Amino acid sequence: MHAYANPTRFLKLARPLTPLLLVSGLLMVGASLAWGYFAAPPDRLMGETVRILFLHVPAAWLGMGGWTAIAIASLVELVWRHPLAALAARGAALPGMVFTAICLVTGSIWGRPTWGSWWVWDGRLTSMLVLLFLYFAYIGLTQAIDREGAASRIAAIFGLVGAINIPIINRSVVWWNSLHQPPSLTMGKSSIDPEFLWPLLGSTLGFSLLFGGIVLARMRTLLAERQTEARLRRKAAAVEAGV
């Protein structure tokens, strides 16, 4: 783990990996969505609206996956004091928030013809909305920490506490009477027809590659900003010492 604690080593890996993830992710997303939207047949019950599946489900998984990444990075920062852990958590926050918002919007569009309503206070929907608010709070907290110079451990603690919501989202359709359908994919089992399953898996993998590329790009940007800020501070200190 600490082999890449050195920013130089991290950048040596991240520079070629970032465009590789972004390009391969875009290609896979494009191919999978084209397959799902134009080649897959309409569903017997949901008709053409089933095609929202290929965007909605990956967005939901990556919304939860983004906060899971924040929680893991926060734990690494608190326990092992890994110098890049805070950057990894912050890098995952914005794309995680965007995917969560996409999940809520596409779910609302899907719910209108399926449930007859744009929104219901269902356990799955409500806990996903809470996740979006957690992202807003986390990003606001990290920005405030940067402005005020407070300890980054505060954001790490918040990232760990917020992770309590992830199993609630995952198990909400099991624990409570829910309009939302139960899990269609579990360990080793699937209730999804292969005509929908394969493009869904392809789009999920593609969006995951995009997510990884975006996180690496954001980490590189944040690291460059910190290095620039440190150089400016050293120059300012040298000028003051010379005076």
Residue frames relative to the residue before (quaternion, step in Angstrom):
aa qw qx qy qz dx dy dz
M 1.0000 0.0000 0.0000 0.0000 0.00 0.00 0.00
H 0.7305 0.4275 -0.2365 0.4772 3.56 0.91 -0.96
A 0.4413 0.6944 -0.4642 0.3281 3.60 1.24 -0.02
Y 0.7624 0.3149 -0.1765 0.5370 3.56 1.15 -0.66
A 0.3318 0.7351 -0.5136 0.2929 3.57 1.18 0.56
N 0.6055 0.5310 -0.3483 0.4796 3.55 1.20 -0.54
P 0.4744 -0.7001 0.4477 0.2904 3.64 -0.66 1.05
T 0.6221 0.5500 -0.3516 0.4323 3.60 1.02 -0.71
R 0.6604 0.4908 -0.3030 0.4808 3.59 0.96 -0.84
F 0.6367 0.5301 -0.3262 0.4552 3.55 0.99 -0.84
L 0.6835 0.4901 -0.2890 0.4573 3.58 0.85 -0.94
K 0.6073 0.5597 -0.3519 0.4406 3.57 1.07 -0.71
L 0.6910 0.4351 -0.2685 0.5110 3.59 1.10 -0.68
A 0.7038 0.5127 -0.2762 0.4067 3.57 0.88 -0.98
R 0.6027 0.5994 -0.3694 0.3757 3.61 1.00 -0.74
P 0.7503 0.3460 -0.2542 0.5027 3.67 0.71 -0.84
L 0.6404 0.5594 -0.3322 0.4080 3.58 1.10 -0.65
T 0.6035 0.5957 -0.3610 0.3879 3.60 1.02 -0.73
P 0.7250 0.3977 -0.2826 0.4863 3.68 0.65 -0.92
L 0.5889 0.5717 -0.3727 0.4330 3.59 1.11 -0.60
L 0.6786 0.4778 -0.2849 0.4796 3.58 0.91 -0.91
L 0.6722 0.5120 -0.3057 0.4388 3.58 0.88 -0.92
V 0.6992 0.4663 -0.2799 0.4640 3.59 0.83 -0.98
S 0.6774 0.4749 -0.3039 0.4726 3.61 0.86 -0.91
G 0.6328 0.5305 -0.3309 0.4568 3.58 1.06 -0.70
L 0.6550 0.5076 -0.3115 0.4650 3.58 0.94 -0.87
L 0.6596 0.5057 -0.3134 0.4592 3.58 0.92 -0.86
M 0.6908 0.4747 -0.2884 0.4628 3.57 0.89 -0.90
V 0.6296 0.5188 -0.3362 0.4705 3.60 1.01 -0.76
G 0.6630 0.5133 -0.3109 0.4475 3.58 0.88 -0.93
A 0.6848 0.4822 -0.2882 0.4641 3.57 0.90 -0.92
S 0.6838 0.4950 -0.2931 0.4490 3.58 0.92 -0.90
L 0.6684 0.4840 -0.3108 0.4715 3.59 0.95 -0.83
A 0.6193 0.5252 -0.3448 0.4710 3.60 1.05 -0.70
W 0.6305 0.5233 -0.3174 0.4773 3.57 1.03 -0.84
G 0.7219 0.4612 -0.2609 0.4450 3.57 0.77 -1.03
Y 0.7335 0.4452 -0.2461 0.4508 3.58 0.93 -0.88
F 0.8050 0.3044 -0.1409 0.4893 3.60 1.01 -0.73
A 0.7487 0.3917 -0.2245 0.4853 3.61 1.09 -0.57
A 0.6449 0.5161 -0.3341 0.4539 3.60 1.01 -0.71
P 0.4642 -0.6878 0.4754 0.2923 3.61 -0.99 0.74
P 0.5923 -0.5310 0.4372 0.4196 3.61 -1.22 0.22
D 0.5280 -0.6279 0.4685 0.3278 3.56 -1.16 0.60
R 0.6014 -0.5964 0.3990 0.3512 3.56 -1.13 0.70
L 0.7683 0.3389 -0.1780 0.5130 3.58 1.01 -0.81
M 0.7828 0.3556 -0.1778 0.4787 3.59 0.83 -0.99
G 0.3771 -0.7542 0.4723 0.2565 3.57 1.22 -0.18
E 0.8313 -0.1956 0.1584 0.4956 3.56 -1.06 -0.82
T 0.5676 0.6250 -0.3904 0.3672 3.61 1.13 -0.50
V 0.5222 0.6514 -0.4137 0.3631 3.60 1.20 -0.38
R 0.5741 0.6252 -0.3765 0.3712 3.60 1.16 -0.51
I 0.5139 0.6181 -0.4243 0.4169 3.61 1.22 -0.26
L 0.4937 0.6899 -0.3965 0.3508 3.56 1.24 -0.55
F 0.7034 0.5111 -0.2792 0.4076 3.59 0.87 -0.96
L 0.7003 0.3701 -0.2639 0.5505 3.59 1.27 -0.18
H 0.6651 0.5456 -0.3042 0.4091 3.56 0.95 -0.92
V 0.7027 0.4806 -0.2837 0.4413 3.58 0.78 -0.99
P 0.6629 0.4718 -0.3338 0.4759 3.67 0.81 -0.79
A 0.6299 0.5303 -0.3420 0.4528 3.60 1.01 -0.75
A 0.6460 0.5137 -0.3219 0.4639 3.60 0.98 -0.81
W 0.6718 0.4987 -0.3020 0.4568 3.58 0.86 -0.92
L 0.7167 0.4400 -0.2654 0.4715 3.58 0.91 -0.88
G 0.5529 0.5663 -0.4007 0.4616 3.58 1.17 -0.36
M 0.6881 0.4393 -0.2655 0.5129 3.56 0.97 -0.88
G 0.6420 0.5363 -0.3216 0.4436 3.56 1.02 -0.80
G 0.6111 0.5607 -0.3495 0.4359 3.58 1.07 -0.69
W 0.6999 0.4376 -0.2883 0.4853 3.57 0.89 -0.86
T 0.5795 0.5589 -0.3761 0.4588 3.58 1.12 -0.55
A 0.6401 0.5103 -0.3169 0.4791 3.58 1.03 -0.79
I 0.6208 0.5308 -0.3357 0.4692 3.60 1.02 -0.78
A 0.6755 0.5022 -0.2981 0.4502 3.58 0.88 -0.93
I 0.6573 0.4991 -0.3135 0.4697 3.60 0.94 -0.87
A 0.6673 0.4898 -0.3024 0.4726 3.58 0.90 -0.92
S 0.6348 0.5284 -0.3289 0.4577 3.60 1.03 -0.74
L 0.6374 0.5162 -0.3223 0.4725 3.56 1.01 -0.80
V 0.6456 0.5129 -0.3149 0.4700 3.58 0.96 -0.87
E 0.6519 0.5155 -0.3172 0.4569 3.58 0.97 -0.81
L 0.7088 0.4704 -0.2697 0.4511 3.59 0.89 -0.92
V 0.7460 0.4128 -0.2191 0.4743 3.58 0.92 -0.90
W 0.8238 0.2491 -0.1050 0.4983 3.57 0.72 -1.08
R 0.3418 -0.7710 0.4733 0.2544 3.59 1.32 -0.08
H 0.1735 0.7981 -0.5531 0.1645 3.58 0.98 0.80
P 0.4438 -0.7492 0.4175 0.2596 3.63 -0.57 1.06
L 0.7209 0.4185 -0.2567 0.4892 3.60 1.14 -0.46
A 0.4411 0.7240 -0.4456 0.2875 3.59 1.26 -0.10
A 0.6525 0.5109 -0.3204 0.4589 3.58 0.94 -0.86
L 0.6405 0.5136 -0.3238 0.4702 3.59 1.04 -0.75
A 0.6305 0.5300 -0.3345 0.4579 3.59 1.02 -0.75
A 0.6515 0.5116 -0.3134 0.4643 3.58 0.97 -0.86
R 0.6872 0.4683 -0.2841 0.4773 3.57 0.90 -0.90
G 0.6263 0.5450 -0.3380 0.4433 3.56 1.07 -0.66
A 0.6959 0.4680 -0.2705 0.4728 3.59 1.08 -0.69
A 0.5514 0.6682 -0.3873 0.3152 3.59 1.15 -0.53
L 0.7182 0.4629 -0.2787 0.4384 3.60 0.70 -1.02
P 0.6889 0.4355 -0.3179 0.4844 3.67 0.76 -0.81
G 0.6080 0.5454 -0.3585 0.4520 3.59 1.07 -0.63
M 0.6470 0.5096 -0.3118 0.4738 3.57 1.01 -0.83
V 0.6525 0.5190 -0.3173 0.4519 3.60 0.94 -0.87
F 0.6739 0.4823 -0.3007 0.4721 3.60 0.90 -0.86
T 0.6181 0.5311 -0.3460 0.4649 3.59 1.06 -0.66
A 0.6511 0.5021 -0.3108 0.4767 3.57 0.98 -0.84
I 0.6355 0.5167 -0.3310 0.4686 3.61 0.99 -0.80
C 0.6233 0.5464 -0.3292 0.4524 3.56 1.01 -0.81
L 0.6887 0.4784 -0.2866 0.4634 3.59 0.87 -0.93
V 0.6662 0.4989 -0.3104 0.4592 3.59 0.94 -0.86
T 0.6956 0.4555 -0.2854 0.4766 3.61 0.82 -0.92
G 0.6187 0.5367 -0.3434 0.4596 3.57 1.09 -0.63
S 0.6371 0.5182 -0.3196 0.4727 3.56 1.06 -0.77
I 0.6480 0.5071 -0.3147 0.4731 3.59 0.98 -0.86
W 0.6649 0.4961 -0.2909 0.4766 3.57 1.02 -0.83
G 0.6684 0.5340 -0.3029 0.4199 3.56 1.01 -0.81
R 0.5740 0.6254 -0.3850 0.3622 3.59 1.09 -0.66
P 0.7581 0.3332 -0.2422 0.5056 3.67 0.70 -0.85
T 0.6615 0.5314 -0.3090 0.4296 3.59 1.16 -0.60
W 0.8024 0.2451 -0.1064 0.5336 3.57 0.87 -0.99
G 0.4673 -0.6812 0.4431 0.3481 3.58 1.24 -0.29
S 0.7343 0.3176 -0.2099 0.5620 3.59 1.26 0.31
W 0.5042 -0.6482 0.4804 0.3079 3.56 -1.13 0.68
W 0.8139 0.0356 0.0275 0.5793 3.58 1.06 -0.70
V 0.0097 0.7453 -0.6666 -0.0086 3.54 -1.15 0.74
W 0.4660 -0.6735 0.4909 0.2971 3.57 -1.12 0.63
D 0.0834 0.8089 -0.5566 0.1701 3.47 0.68 1.30
G 0.6330 -0.5670 0.3678 0.3775 3.59 -1.11 0.63
R 0.6730 0.4874 -0.2984 0.4696 3.60 0.92 -0.87
L 0.6842 0.4859 -0.2928 0.4583 3.59 0.86 -0.94
T 0.6730 0.5060 -0.3024 0.4468 3.57 0.91 -0.93
S 0.6784 0.4772 -0.3011 0.4705 3.60 0.89 -0.85
M 0.6241 0.5140 -0.3433 0.4780 3.60 1.13 -0.57
L 0.6209 0.5209 -0.3360 0.4799 3.59 1.08 -0.68
V 0.6096 0.5356 -0.3413 0.4743 3.58 1.05 -0.74
L 0.6269 0.5376 -0.3359 0.4528 3.60 1.01 -0.80
L 0.6339 0.5211 -0.3349 0.4631 3.60 0.98 -0.79
F 0.6574 0.4972 -0.3096 0.4740 3.59 0.97 -0.83
L 0.6163 0.5400 -0.3429 0.4595 3.59 1.08 -0.68
Y 0.6263 0.5239 -0.3320 0.4723 3.58 1.02 -0.77
F 0.6367 0.5228 -0.3287 0.4617 3.58 0.90 -0.91
A 0.6811 0.4966 -0.2875 0.4548 3.57 0.89 -0.99
Y 0.6599 0.5136 -0.3183 0.4466 3.58 0.93 -0.87
I 0.6687 0.4871 -0.3059 0.4711 3.58 0.89 -0.91
G 0.6469 0.5075 -0.3207 0.4703 3.59 0.97 -0.78
L 0.6473 0.5242 -0.3168 0.4537 3.57 1.02 -0.82
T 0.6728 0.4863 -0.3090 0.4641 3.60 0.88 -0.87
Q 0.6345 0.5148 -0.3356 0.4687 3.60 1.04 -0.69
A 0.6450 0.5069 -0.3192 0.4745 3.58 1.02 -0.77
I 0.6252 0.5343 -0.3312 0.4626 3.59 1.03 -0.77
D 0.6519 0.5110 -0.3168 0.4622 3.58 0.97 -0.82
R 0.6728 0.4994 -0.2999 0.4560 3.58 0.98 -0.83
E 0.7747 0.3799 -0.1791 0.4727 3.55 0.86 -1.02
G 0.4178 -0.7232 0.4608 0.3000 3.58 1.23 -0.31
A 0.3390 0.7491 -0.5020 0.2682 3.59 1.14 0.58
A 0.6610 -0.5150 0.3700 0.4011 3.56 -1.30 0.27
S 0.4627 -0.6937 0.4815 0.2697 3.58 -0.93 0.92
R 0.4951 0.6631 -0.4264 0.3651 3.59 1.25 -0.25
I 0.5629 0.5956 -0.3913 0.4187 3.60 1.15 -0.52
A 0.6732 0.4758 -0.2891 0.4866 3.58 0.93 -0.91
A 0.6294 0.5393 -0.3384 0.4455 3.60 1.04 -0.74
I 0.6426 0.5099 -0.3208 0.4733 3.58 1.00 -0.80
F 0.6406 0.5164 -0.3187 0.4705 3.57 1.00 -0.85
G 0.6388 0.5373 -0.3243 0.4450 3.59 1.00 -0.81
L 0.6673 0.4852 -0.3002 0.4787 3.58 1.04 -0.74
V 0.6590 0.5064 -0.3148 0.4584 3.58 0.92 -0.87
G 0.6595 0.5285 -0.3076 0.4372 3.58 0.97 -0.84
A 0.5658 0.6197 -0.3788 0.3902 3.58 1.19 -0.48
I 0.4810 0.6608 -0.4402 0.3717 3.60 1.22 -0.25
N 0.6472 0.5528 -0.3177 0.4178 3.57 1.10 -0.69
I 0.5698 0.6334 -0.3886 0.3510 3.62 1.10 -0.54
P 0.7005 0.4163 -0.3040 0.4935 3.67 0.76 -0.81
I 0.5748 0.5665 -0.3882 0.4450 3.61 1.14 -0.49
I 0.6406 0.5024 -0.3221 0.4831 3.60 0.96 -0.85
N 0.6882 0.5164 -0.2876 0.4207 3.55 0.81 -1.04
R 0.7945 0.3279 -0.1514 0.4882 3.58 0.88 -0.92
S 0.3916 0.7636 -0.4566 0.2346 3.60 1.26 -0.07
V 0.6877 0.4800 -0.2992 0.4551 3.61 0.95 -0.81
V 0.6446 0.4884 -0.3173 0.4953 3.58 1.28 -0.24
W 0.7064 0.4884 -0.2611 0.4408 3.57 0.94 -0.92
W 0.8084 0.2122 -0.0853 0.5424 3.58 1.01 -0.81
N 0.5684 -0.5560 0.4785 0.3726 3.53 -1.29 0.45
S 0.0175 0.8578 -0.5023 0.1076 3.55 -0.26 1.30
L 0.4637 -0.6438 0.5324 0.2950 3.53 -1.17 0.67
H 0.5974 0.5739 -0.3542 0.4340 3.54 1.14 -0.65
Q 0.5234 -0.6511 0.4463 0.3208 3.56 -0.94 0.86
P 0.5497 -0.6053 0.4516 0.3572 3.61 -1.13 0.55
P 0.7081 -0.4501 0.3056 0.4501 3.61 -1.23 0.22
S 0.2839 -0.7646 0.5592 0.1485 3.56 -0.92 0.98
L 0.7472 0.2661 -0.1602 0.5876 3.57 1.27 -0.45
T 0.0669 0.7642 -0.6383 0.0637 3.55 -0.81 1.05
M 0.7334 -0.4145 0.2813 0.4596 3.56 -1.29 0.10
G 0.8612 0.0328 -0.0631 0.5032 3.56 -0.55 1.23
K 0.7367 0.3580 -0.2233 0.5285 3.62 1.22 0.00
S 0.0043 0.7821 -0.6231 0.0092 3.54 -1.20 0.64
S 0.2241 -0.7653 0.5894 0.1290 3.54 -1.02 0.87
I 0.5232 0.6297 -0.4038 0.4082 3.59 1.31 0.20
D 0.5086 -0.6433 0.4819 0.3088 3.56 -0.96 0.89
P 0.5837 -0.6160 0.3942 0.3529 3.63 -0.94 0.81
E 0.5985 0.5762 -0.3673 0.4182 3.62 1.11 -0.59
F 0.7165 0.3663 -0.2314 0.5467 3.57 1.24 -0.48
L 0.6117 0.6017 -0.3471 0.3785 3.57 1.08 -0.74
W 0.7066 0.4875 -0.2949 0.4197 3.61 0.76 -0.97
P 0.6762 0.4381 -0.3279 0.4933 3.65 0.85 -0.69
L 0.5976 0.5522 -0.3645 0.4528 3.59 1.13 -0.55
L 0.6635 0.4848 -0.3037 0.4822 3.59 0.92 -0.88
G 0.6439 0.5233 -0.3242 0.4545 3.59 1.01 -0.77
S 0.6790 0.4711 -0.3025 0.4749 3.59 0.89 -0.85
T 0.6269 0.5307 -0.3427 0.4560 3.59 1.05 -0.70
L 0.6572 0.4890 -0.3104 0.4823 3.58 0.95 -0.84
G 0.6546 0.5221 -0.3156 0.4464 3.58 0.94 -0.86
F 0.6747 0.4727 -0.2941 0.4847 3.58 0.89 -0.89
S 0.6190 0.5383 -0.3479 0.4539 3.60 1.08 -0.65
L 0.6343 0.5087 -0.3256 0.4826 3.59 1.03 -0.76
L 0.6313 0.5190 -0.3249 0.4760 3.58 1.00 -0.80
F 0.6328 0.5364 -0.3224 0.4559 3.55 0.96 -0.89
G 0.6723 0.4978 -0.2970 0.4604 3.57 0.88 -0.94
G 0.6575 0.5080 -0.3118 0.4609 3.58 0.97 -0.83
I 0.6501 0.5090 -0.3151 0.4680 3.58 0.99 -0.81
V 0.6386 0.5210 -0.3318 0.4589 3.59 0.96 -0.82
L 0.6620 0.4944 -0.3115 0.4693 3.60 0.89 -0.87
A 0.6469 0.5167 -0.3223 0.4590 3.59 0.96 -0.83
R 0.6709 0.4854 -0.2989 0.4743 3.58 0.96 -0.83
M 0.6262 0.5274 -0.3407 0.4623 3.59 1.03 -0.71
R 0.6433 0.5146 -0.3196 0.4681 3.57 0.99 -0.81
T 0.6521 0.5113 -0.3120 0.4649 3.57 1.00 -0.83
L 0.6683 0.4957 -0.3001 0.4666 3.58 0.90 -0.92
L 0.6455 0.5144 -0.3181 0.4664 3.58 1.01 -0.81
A 0.6460 0.5122 -0.3205 0.4665 3.60 0.98 -0.81
E 0.6381 0.5232 -0.3289 0.4592 3.59 1.01 -0.78
R 0.6641 0.4971 -0.3079 0.4659 3.58 0.96 -0.85
Q 0.6561 0.5053 -0.3163 0.4627 3.58 0.95 -0.83
T 0.6421 0.5115 -0.3212 0.4721 3.59 1.03 -0.78
E 0.6503 0.5145 -0.3114 0.4642 3.56 0.97 -0.86
A 0.6497 0.5139 -0.3180 0.4611 3.59 1.00 -0.82
R 0.6480 0.5103 -0.3228 0.4642 3.60 0.98 -0.80
L 0.6470 0.5160 -0.3212 0.4605 3.59 0.99 -0.80
R 0.6406 0.5190 -0.3258 0.4627 3.58 1.03 -0.77
R 0.6530 0.5082 -0.3178 0.4630 3.58 1.00 -0.84
K 0.6476 0.5126 -0.3193 0.4647 3.58 1.00 -0.80
A 0.6464 0.5200 -0.3125 0.4626 3.58 1.01 -0.84
A 0.6497 0.5069 -0.3081 0.4754 3.55 1.03 -0.85
A 0.6499 0.5169 -0.3215 0.4550 3.60 1.00 -0.79
V 0.6342 0.5216 -0.3261 0.4684 3.57 1.04 -0.79
E 0.6634 0.5011 -0.3039 0.4652 3.57 0.92 -0.90
A 0.6503 0.5091 -0.3176 0.4659 3.58 0.99 -0.82
G 0.6563 0.5131 -0.3154 0.4545 3.57 1.06 -0.75
V 0.6196 0.5253 -0.3359 0.4767 3.54 1.15 -0.62
